Amino acid sequence: SVAVTPGGLGVVEAGSVALLVAMGADPAQAASGVLLFTIFTHVIEIPFGIVAWLVWFWGRGEAPAGGYPEAAVDDAAGAVAVGQGASTEPGTRTGPIPGG
């Protein structure tokens, strides 16, 4: 099916109000309830989405204030040592050797 409006906005609300009135609700209360529901589910989410997108957009690719910690990977075991002075040479460790 093809929606006449984006997301069926307006058509769904009119149908909801008509259904609530047909079931015995006061037309003013049904319209206000559906309007509040529409505001809470469509309109209020937009600013939060914009803020989340801006935080994500501005925050990508930036290193933390102190930079990323150096990491050393033991090629044989696949272990990772992270911290100050971590060696970046292959096959080296900065911590205790397991089982040793």
C-alpha positions in Angstrom: 0.0 0.0 0.0 1.1 3.6 -0.6 0.7 6.1 2.1 -0.7 9.5 1.1 1.3 11.3 3.8 4.7 10.4 5.3 4.2 7.7 7.8 0.4 8.0 7.4 0.6 11.1 9.5 -2.9 12.6 9.7 -4.7 9.6 8.2 -3.9 7.4 11.2 -4.9 10.1 13.6 -8.3 10.7 11.9 -9.0 7.0 11.9 -8.1 6.7 15.5 -10.3 9.6 16.5 -13.2 8.2 14.4 -12.8 4.8 16.0 -12.7 6.2 19.5 -15.8 8.3 18.9 -17.6 5.3 17.4 -16.8 3.4 20.6 -18.5 6.1 22.7 -15.6 8.6 23.5 -16.2 12.3 23.7 -15.0 13.8 20.3 -12.9 16.5 22.0 -11.3 14.1 24.4 -10.6 11.6 21.7 -9.0 14.2 19.5 -6.9 15.6 22.3 -5.8 12.2 23.4 -4.8 11.2 19.8 -3.1 14.6 19.3 -1.0 14.1 22.5 -0.1 10.6 21.5 1.0 11.8 18.1 3.1 14.6 19.7 4.8 12.2 22.1 5.5 9.5 19.5 6.6 11.7 16.5 7.4 15.3 17.4 9.3 15.0 20.8 11.6 12.3 19.4 13.0 14.6 16.7 15.1 16.9 18.9 16.6 14.0 20.7 17.5 12.3 17.5 19.1 15.5 16.2 21.2 15.9 19.4 22.2 12.2 19.2 23.2 12.5 15.6 25.2 15.7 16.3 27.1 14.1 19.2 27.9 11.1 17.0 28.9 13.2 14.1 31.2 15.6 16.0 32.6 12.8 18.2 33.8 10.4 15.5 37.5 10.2 14.7 38.6 12.3 17.7 41.2 10.8 20.1 40.6 11.1 23.8 42.4 14.0 25.6 45.3 11.8 26.7 45.4 9.9 23.4 44.8 6.2 22.9 46.9 3.9 25.1 49.7 2.0 23.4 48.8 -1.7 22.8 51.1 -4.7 22.3 49.8 -7.9 20.9 51.4 -11.3 21.4 51.2 -12.9 18.0 51.4 -16.4 19.3 48.7 -16.2 21.9 46.7 -13.2 20.6 46.9 -11.6 24.0 46.8 -7.8 24.3 48.7 -5.7 26.8 47.5 -2.1 27.2 48.9 0.7 29.2 51.9 3.0 29.7 55.1 1.6 28.3 53.4 -1.3 26.5 55.8 -2.7 23.9 54.7 -2.5 20.3 57.2 -5.2 19.2 55.6 -8.4 17.9 55.8 -11.3 20.3 56.4 -9.3 23.4 54.3 -9.0 26.6 54.2 -6.5 29.4 52.4 -8.6 32.0 53.0 -12.0 33.6 53.1 -15.0 31.4 50.1 -17.3 32.0 51.1 -20.7 33.4 54.7 -19.5 33.9 
